[in-house]
Amino acid sequence: MLDLMPSLGSWRPAVSGQLCAVATIVGTGGSVPRPMGTSMMVSEHGEVLGSLSGGCVEGAVVEAALEAMRDGGPRLESFGYSAEDAFAVGLSCGGELEVHIQPLGVGSPELSLFNGQSLTKDRAPAAMALIRRLGAGGGVVVVNDPVRFRAMESEELAKLVGNHPATLFAAAAQVEPLLQGGRAGLVRLAPPEGCIDGWVTTDRWAAESQEEDTQPEPITLFVESRLPAARMLIFGANDFGAALLPAGQLLGYNVTLCDARPAFAQQSRFAGADQVVTDWPHRYLEAEAAARRIDNRTVVCVLTHDPKFDIPLLETALRFNLAYVGAMGSRRSHRQRVDALLDAGTTPDALERLHSPIGLNLGAVTPAEVAVSITAEIVAERGAAGSASTPGFPSLKDTTGPIHPAPIHPVPQSLTQEDPWT
């Protein structure tokens, strides 16, 4: 439901007190258009807020939601591709979705929590999580600080799982990693009279290895967690930094531009950054680390081209567990940079994490193209495979030869062999 928060407060059916139902993706398999946690609201008159698949299953979900509101009970619906029946409701991408549908009456905890949030249409809290109990009775716990949430100290969570210490202990072991990782997941817990071991699934409604007829009815929780935006720190107030700034924001990063030279950092073209800092780069990074304002999702892009800034900055950055550290420069600059970092005490293992030259080998030349190259490498690096290379476009750090290809001038068809462009 977190994805609906910016809009639900102004959605007429919810504001007017209509009966509603929330449909949430709680399990996925194969290729699917939207991730776990994506939700859609349906009013008693069939009005819809949000989308689960971009259109291929929405109609069936609306019908199921209306039925759930009529009979007053939650339900689980499955959608997948059917090769046998071309007209069956399913996903053309071939994936599978498990959708939980929960009726929400007037004054339900789920709707009440939104009315209590100070939200605008375009802004949701930077950090927030929901722990919902699925099935009969429902219930929800709102977590305003997912990273620091301690399940064993939460009276609300204890009440949600039945005020049994063993069940709460099992919930804590599974809920906290999801909250702190900013992820969505399904947690199933044995009831107090059974075994205390629960299990969590992040891609299916239930673990296939469990035998339905031999297990007690579990307590099912669905966790959604959103953390503050990850940070991108751009060092270098130049053309490349100006191009990378909006590209980083497009990917959802909170972008800081830092340069030690006030005359460069204070140019109006950098005013769109979330923060503009005038300081020595390595000193600023050390201060942010000491203040715990960087973490393992933080991206550092060094674009200064100046060893007096680059070397102390990279030596500092490679001491931290950051998501990505990249540095711009030629291959000659890279060799000199590596030698200087080794002399400064940086280990070879740490240097393996340095993306230098920065970016994927896309043939980028202009600042805008280089920004695409850098962001493409960042996306590849944070992808599920954890690899910074894509077929046909490896990282520049993993290749040899010129960084910038020789320009190819287009030849108008009207030119003859005697024309100078041929």
Secondary structure, DSSP 4 states (H G I P E B T S, - for coil): -GGGHHHHTT-HHHHTT--EEEEEEEEEESS-SS-TT-EEEEETT--EEE-SSSSSSHHHHHHHHHHHHHHT--EEEEEE--SS-TTSS--TTS-EEEEEEEEE-TT-HHHHHHHTS--BTTB--SSEEEEEE-STT--EEEES-GGG--GGG-HHHHHHTTS-HHHHHHHHHHHHHHHHTT--EEEEE--TTS-S--EEESSSSS-TTS-TTTSPPPEEEEEEEEPPPPEEEEE--SHHHHHHHHHHHHTT-EEEEEES-HHHHT-GGGTTSSEEEES-HHHHHHHHHHTT---TT-EEEE----HHHHHHHHHHHTTS--SEEEE---HHHHHHHHHHHHHTT--HHHHTTEE-S-SB-S---SHHHHHHHHHHHHHHHHSTT--S-BTTB-BGGG--S-SSPPP-----TT--TTSTT-
